[in-house]
Amino acid sequence: MYLGWTDYAVLIILLCISAVIGIYQGCIRSKQTTTSEFFAANGKMKVLPTAMSLLASNLSAATILGAPTEVYAFGIVYIHLLFAWFIGTYVTVKLFIPIFRHIGSVSIYAYLEHRFSLPVRITVTITFIFNYTLYMAVILYGPSLALSQVTGLNVWLAIGSCGIICTFYTSIGGMKAVIWTDVTQTIMMFLGIVLSIIFGFIDAGGPTKVFNTIIASDRSQFWVVTLNPSIRYTLWSLWFAGSFYGIAIFSCVQTQGQRYMCVKDTKSAQRAAWINYVLCVLIISLCGIVGCLLYVKYKDCDPLRAKRISKPDQLYPLFVIETLGRFPGVTGLFIACILSASLSTVSSGMNSAATVILEDIYKRTSVAHAMSDEQQTKLSKVLSFAIGFITIFLAFAVSYLKDNIIVIVFQIAGAFVAPILGMFFLGFFVPRVNSRSVLVAFFLCLTFQIWILIGSNLTMKTHIRHNGRLPTSIEGCVPPFNVTQTSFSTAASSNPLFLLYSMSPFWYSLNGVVLTFILGVLGSFVFCTKNSNNIDKSLLVSWKTLFCFCSKPESEILESHKLHSDIETVEQTPMI
């Protein structure tokens, strides 16, 4: 099926809105001549648009395409992820946001320099840039896949056009353009999902029939309590390991932390974080309903086994084609929904990557004559532009990954972001840990995580049948379709490395945090430790803070403009 002119009109309108917002914020309303405005919107953004931007930058096309497919394949146990994100939000609000606001830098990794050293800050910054550029490539590939599935448009052309539009408005409009386009794209995301649910219920015969079908099937399993680490979704992997994943993505990723600096004070940032969580609950719940609709429609003829689609992420677009395709413009609205989810994440990543390159690397290492603020802003726009095109080229390589996009996202976050969370925990809670021990711990853990990540993807076909995926059927396919079941060798399961390679992606996050923390503590006994009396006590956090439900008096929190002034004085002084 190909899109009609009404569908294309919807897509063009979305792209035009994004471009117009970028031009308005960068050329009409403001010239974006200061780094404070380009990176943090001068700290004057309202809470609600900031919260919507937090959602849009975090929940991307991977969630919209992947979450329904995971519910279809593994059941509604996936919804337990919301508990992990509650823990992640709570810890972020109690620990990280006050610390970030106290430091006052637009880069959240400035804390690591204050607590440890400049090499630690730069190391984590480089890791973030590499990790998030790869992540953006994955997310850019998602909607391009959907477009190619629905319209027959060449996937490479789709990747290029999406990336160029995103790079354009991000480079021109800065953080204000990113946030306000995020607001528009968040609305499109909700609208596209809700419409697909409404028409899906109509096609299935009503909510009651869908509910009864799910209850009567194995997709209704809500409690999976096995201790087998290869089962993708269990209470332990979602509640325990998933909580570390939630903390990592909400607090240790620059795209999230940067938005906490875009509002006027700490309380506003904390409110934005909680509103973001409420929005996450809504959109994950809606994706869960979509997953149930997918099962009801394809329970007797699985499109993947019947070879109607080649990848799991094509299941939701196929559902939209067959359910909404007869309504003019509705299919285009769904594609706009997927496109919005991707553009918001990629634009946030471009702006944040440019931020840390300038703030954490250039300003801290440059020995040349300092550039003016206006020159730095121009450099930031060039950096955003360059990062955008690098992401486009990386997206071509991502197309060769075979697993569900959301699983790849979980693995990337666990492999790269979780060790960064371990470093923050060491800085918060263990005064004796110094720069050398934390760097050794980080590199050892990161090496282990990357090894597991590569091994998992190379052996994916071997362990895919052991990850808790529920059975599907092709008995109802018309015409009948026969598939020869692939036999899997038992030799793989006897391999001692199989357990590591086949573990649920959520355990990556637990491994990353725990390994970094333990190695850092052990390293503090090997290397000469820093005298804890010389550490600024405001950089340390007590465990009791997590269980204190009273907020600090406003007088104990430094004023935002003073913080920015102090940190600017430090950051303008070259360290090398």
N, C-alpha and C positions, 0 to 999 in steps of 0.2 A: 504494500500500500504506500502511496505517496501523499504528501501533504497538499491540501488545496490552498487556494489563494488566501482564504480567511486564516488558515493556520500560519502561513508565512507572514501575514499581516501582524498577528500576535507576536511572533518572534521578532519582527523588525521593530515593533513598538517598544518591546523590552530593551533591545539593544540601543535604540535611540534615547530612551529615558536614561539609561546608564551613561551614555556619552554626554547628554545634555547636562546631567548633574555634575559631571566632571568639568565641563566647560564653565558652568555657572559658578562652581566653587573655586575654580582656578583662575578664571579670567574676568568674571563680572563682579561677584560678591567680594572676592578677595584675590589678590595677586599671588598669595602663598609665598611671601618673600622672607619668612622666618622659619627656622627649623621647628620652633615650638608650635607654630600653626600647622606646618606640613605634617609633623609627626603626632601631635597630641591635641590638635584643634584648640590650642591655647587653654586647655583645661576647662572649656566652657560648654561642653556638650551636656544635654539633659540626660536623665537616668534612663528613660524608656528607650529612646533610640540607641543609646549605648548598650543596653541589655539585648535589644534585637540584633545589634551588630555582633555581640558576643555569641549569640546563637548562630547567626549566619556564617561567621568565620569558623566555628567549631563543627557544626553539623552541616556537612557538605553533600555533594552528590553521592558520596559513598554511603551516607545514611539513607538518603531517599531511595537509591537503587538497591542498596545492600540489605538494610534492615528488614523490609518485607520478605526478601528472599530467604533470610536467615530464619524468620518465623515459619515460612513455608517448609523449610528443610528440617528445622530442629524443634519447632513448637513454640508455645507462648512462654516458655521458661526464659526466653530472651528478655522479657520485660523486667526481670530482676536487675538488669543493668541500671535501672533508674535508682535503685537503692545505692549502688556504688557511686553514682553521680551525686546523690545527696551527700554522701560522706565527702566526696571531692569538693563540693561547694562549701560545706561546713568548714572543712579544714582551710580552704582558701580564704574564706571570710575571717576566720579567727586568727590565722597565722600570717598568711602571705600578704594580703592586701594592706594591713597595718604596717608591715615591714617595708613594702614597696613604697607606700606613701611617705613613710619616715625617711627613706633614702632620697626620694624625690626625683630620681632620674627617669627619663622616658624609657630607658633600657632597664629591664628587671635584672639583668645580669650584672649591673653595677654593684649589687649587694655582694657578689662573690669577690669583687676586688676589695671592697671595704673589709670583708671578713677574712679573706685569704690573701690574694695577691692579683696583680694584673695578668700574669700568665694563666691563672685559673679562669679569669673572666674571658680572655681571648679564646682559650680552648673551648669553653662552653659555647661561645658565640659562633665559632667556626662549625661546631657540631650542629648547632641549631640551623645555620644557613644550609648546610648539606642536607640535613634531615628534612627541613621544610621545603626546600626546592624539590626534593624527590617526592615529598607528599603532595605538593602542588601539581606535579606532573601526573600523579595518580588521579588526582581530583579533576584535572583538566581532561583527562582521557575519558572519564565517566560520562559526561553529557555528550561528548563526541560519539561515543559508542551508541548512546540512545538515539542521537540524530541519524547515524548511519543505519541503525536497525529500522527506524520508522520511515525515513525518506529515501534511502538508497544513496544518500550523499556520501561522497568519498570521505572516509574517516579522517584522513590527513588534512583535507580541506576544512573539515569541521574543527579540528584541533587548532589549526592556524587562525581561522576567523574568530573563534572564541578567545584565544590568547591575545590577539591583537586588540580587540575591543577592550578587554580587561586592562591590558598594559596602557592603553591610551588614557582612560579616565583616571586610572590610579596615578600615573605620572603627572597629570595636569592638576588634578584637584586635591591631592593629598588626603589626609585622614578624614577631613570633613566630607569629601566626595565619597570615600570608602564607606563611612558610616551611613550616610544618607542613601547611597545605593544599596547598602545592606538592608536598610529598612524596607525599601521597595522590593527587594528580592526576597526578603522574609515573608512579606505579604503574598508574593507570587508562589512561594513554596507551600504555604498553608492552603492557598486557594486551589492549587493544582492537586494536592493530596485529597482535600475534602471533596472536590468534584469527582475524582476517580472513585472515592468511597461511595458517594451517592449513586453514581451510575453502576458501580459494582453491585451494590445491594439490589438495585432494580433488576439487573441482569441475573442475579442469583435467586431472585424470588422473595427477597425481603430479609431483614435482619434476623427474624426468628429462625428461618431455614438455615441461615449461615451459622447461627449460634448452635443450633441442634446438631448440625453436621460436624462442627468442631468438637463439641462435647462427646460425640459418639466416636471420635477418631483418636489416634495417638497424639495428635497435635495439641490436645488439651493438657498435656503433662506440664504441670507448673512447678513440681518439686523433683529435681534430679539431684540426689545426694551421694552419688558414687564418688569415691576418692581417686578414681582413674584420671590422671592428669591429661590423658589424650582426648577425653570427652570435652567437646568445645564449651558447652554451657552447662554448668552445674552450680549449685548454691555456693560451693566453695570458690570456684573460679570467678563467679560474678560478684559475690558479696565481699570476699576477702581479697583476692588478687585484683578484681575489678575496681575496688576502692582505691588502690594505688594508681591504677590507670586513670581514674577520675581526678584524683589529686594532681597527677602529672599534667594532664591536658588543660585543666582549669587554672593552674598556678605557675607552671614552669615553661610555658610556651609564650614567646614574646607577643604573638598576636592577641592573646588574652590579657596578659599583663599590661600591655600598652594601652588598652582600653580603660583599665582601672585608673590610668593617669589622665584620661580625657574628661573626667568630671571634676567638680570643684573641690571635693573633700573625701575623706575616708568613708564616712557614712553613705555618701552617694554611691561610691564604688561598691560597697557591700550590698546596698539595695539593688544595684544593677546585677550583681552576681546572683542574688536570689530570684530576681525576675527572670533572669536567663535560665535558671533551673526549672522554674514553672513552665516556661516555653519549651524546654527540653522534654518535660513530662508530656506535654500536649503532643508534640510532634512524634515522639517515640510511640506513644499510645496510638496515634493515627496510623503510623507505619505498621504497628502490630495488627490493626484492623485490616489494613491492606494485605498483609501476609495471610490472614485468615481467608480473605476473599480469593487470593491466589490459590490456596489449597482447595477451596470449594469448587473453583472452576477447573482445576487441572488435577484433581485427585485420581481420576481414572486414566489420564493420559499426560504423563509428565513430559513437557516440551523438551527438556534437556536430554532425557533418555530416548525420546522419539526423534532427536536430532533436528527439531524445528528451530532450535537456537543452539549456539555454540558455547555460550558462557552463561553462568548463573545470573549475571547482572542484566541480561537481556530479557529476563522473565517478566519484570514489571512493565517495561515498554511493550512487550508482546500483549500483555493483558490489556493495556490501554488501547492498542490498535484494534483488538477484537471486541472490546466493550464500548469504547467511546468513539471509534473511528467513523461511525455513521453520523455523528453530530458535528457539523462544520465549526471549526475553530477550537473545539474542546481538546483535540489531540495537540494542536499547536500550543494551547495553554499548558498542557502537561509538559511538553518539551521546554517551554519557557520556565516552568517550575524547576526542572532538572538543570537547565542552563543557569538559572538564578543561584541555585545551591552551589554550583561550581564557581561562578564568577565571584561570589562574595568571599569564598575561601581563598581563591587565588589572589584577588586584589589585596586582601588583608596580609597575605604572606609577602607579597611584593613590597608593600609599605614597611612591614616589620623587618624584613631582611635589609632593606636600605637603611632603616633606623639603626640596627645594631652594627652594620658595617661602618657607618659614620661615627656613631657614639662610642662603640666599644673598640674599634680597631683604628680608624683614622685619627680620631681626637686623642686617643691614648698612646699612640705610637709615633705620630708625626713630629718630626724635629724641624720641619720647614716653617716658614712664616705662616702664622695662623690665618686662615681664610676668614673673611667677614661672614656674618650670619646669612646674608643674601647669597653669597657664593656657595655656602654650604647647602642652602636650599636648592640651588641649581644643580649641585652635585647629587643631591638626594633624588631629584627627578631623573637624572641620567642613570643613576643606579637602579631605580625602579624600572626604567625602560629596559636596561640590560638584563636584569633578573627575569623580566617577563619573557624575553626572547630565549633565554637559557631554558626556562621552564617549558616553552613550546617544543624545543628540540628534545628535551628529556621525555616528554609525553609520548613521543614516537617509540622510545625504548620500552615504556611501561606497557604498551599494547601487547607485548609478548608474555606478560604475566597471566597465568591461567586461573588463579583463584578468585573468589568473590572480592570485589574492591574493598568492602568494609573489613574483611579479614586482613588484607594487606595493610590497611590503615592501622588496625590494632597491632600488627606485628611491628610496623615502623615506629609507632609511638612507644611500644614497649622496649624496643631495641635501643632507641636513641634518647627518648625523653626521660624514661625511668631512671637511668643513671644520674641525670641532672637533678632529679628530685632527691636522690640519695645524697648528692652533694649539699643541697639546701638543708636537708635534715641534719647532716653533720655540722654545718655551720650554725644551725639553730640550737642544737641540743648537746654538742660535745665540744666544750671550749678547748680541750687539749689538742684537737686535731689541727694540723697546720697545712700550709699550701702543698708541701711536697707529698705528704701522706695522702691527701685528698686527690691529687693528680694521679698518683700511682694507682689508687683504688679505682678512679674513673676510667683510666686507660685499660686496666685489666678487665674490668666489668664490660666495657664497651666492646673489647675484642671478643669476649665470650658471647655477648649478645649478637654481634654481627655473624659470628660463626654459626650460632643456632638459627638465625634468620636465613642465611644462605642454605644451610643444610635442610631446613624445613621446606623451602621452595623447590630444591632439587629433588627431594623425595616425596613431594606432595602426592603424586599418584599412588605411592605405596601405602601411605597412612590415611588416605581420605576415607576409606571404608571403616576406619576404627575410631572416628571422631564423634560418634553419637548421632550421625545423620539418620533421620527416620526414613523408613522405606517408602518408595513411590511406586506407582503402577502405570503400565501402558496397556492394560487389558481393554480399556475403553476407547482406544485410538481408532479412528475411522479414516482410511482403511486400516485393518489390523497391522500392527507393526511388531516385528520380532527383533529382539536384541539379544545377542549372545553375551551372557554375563562374563565379565573379565575375571579371570582367576588371579588371585594375589598370592604370591609366594609367602610361606610362613617363615622363610629365612630372614626376611626383613625384621619381623617381630622379635627374633632371637638376637638381633644386633643390639649391643648395649647402647648404641647411640640412638636407636629408634625411639626410645622413650623421650629423649630430649627433643628430637626433631618433630615428633608427633604431638607434643603438648599443646594445650589450648593457648591461643595467642595472648590471653589475659595473664597467664603465668609469666610471660615475658616481663610485665611491669613489676610483679612481685620480685622476680629474680634480680632485675636491675636495681631496685631500691635496696633490697636486703644485702646483696653482694657488695654494692658500693659502700653501704653503711658499715658492714662488718670489716671489709678490707681497710676502710679508712680508720676505724678504731684500732685495728691491729697495727696498721702502719704508724700510728701515733706513738706506739711503744718501740718501734724500730728506728724512726727518724727523730731527730731532736725536736721536741714539741715546743709549741709557742707558749709562753707564759700567759696563762689565762687571765692574770691580773692586768695585762696590757691590752686586752681586748675591750673594745667599746661595748659596755653592757647592753646598750640599746640594740645591738646586733644579735644578741642571744635571746632565746625564748624558753620559757619554762613549760614543762609538760602540763602543768596546772592550767595554762592558758586555754588549752583545748576544752577544759571542763568548767571554765568560768563563763557564766552567762550574763555577766554585767559588762558594759562597755566602759572604756576609759573616759574620764572627764575630758572635755574638749581642750582644756588648758594643758593637758599632758601630751596632746598631739601637736607637733610643730605645724605652723601655718604653711600652707602649700607654697605660697610665693617665696617664703624664706628658704624652704627646702630647695626649690629650683635655683634660687640665687646662690646658695651654698654649694650645691653640686656643680653648678655651672663654673664656679671659681675653680673647683678641683679639676674638672674635666678639660678646662682650657689649658691646664698645665701639662706639657708633654711628660710622659713617664719614661721614655727611652731617649 
